[in-house]
């Protein structure tokens, strides 16, 4: 079994859990995103899976399943997170899109308002790679927050921006099938606000009128 390769999971982590780094929205941003999920649900006129409000997040890098997260690997991931240098920034999400999938994820995303998330994600993935990890979603990153899932494809909708100041990022444990997350660690952003991106960040642009 795969767990033999990595050893037993760290205490409190089940083999089927998922672990990832994420930016967690403020209470106001969480409320705004959840309100849009409720509105979209009402427009559908039928049940659809909505991400619980307490679980809304923007994934920065995935670490995989719990079976691979031994105490040593967990400590290395946390140490790598502590070496990330990035300044706090304002994130702004102003569009709702329907992405490919079955069912299709309905996501919040943005334009220039999500560049700060691209920069943070790049620096985090560089720190993880230096620590021996191969973080999932490291390339061609598109900052987004999944609201719900449904099989219907819908056009892009532009909305009043949902904003929050990103002042930290977190290591999150998803208890698969339970609809809840546990924050295993959180790191403040107090670093250098300068620096350009060295890889592709997929930032949607508004189509010309």
Number of C-alpha atoms within 10 A of each C-alpha: 6 9 15 9 10 15 15 17 20 18 9 8 21 19 17 15 18 21 25 20 28 22 24 23 25 15 12 12 20 19 16 15 23 20 14 16 25 13 11 16 18 12 9 11 8 8 9 16 13 19 18 13 16 15 18 22 21 20 24 27 23 19 23 16 20 23 22 26 26 19 16 13 19 19 13 16 21 19 14 20 23 16 13 22 16 22 18 18 19 14 23 23 25 18 21 22 20 21 16 11 12 10 15 17 22 27 21 27 24 27 17 13 19 23 21 21 26 21 20 23 27 23 18 25 25 16 21 24 15 11 15 12 16 16 20 13 15 18 15 12 19 21 27 22 23 23 25 23 21 20 14 12 15 13 8 13 11 15 13 9 17 21 19 18 13 20 18 19 23 22 25 24 23 22 18 13 8 7 11 13 17 13 14 14 14 18 15 16 19 13 11 10 14 8 8 7 13 8 13 12 19 15 19 14 10 11 5 4 3
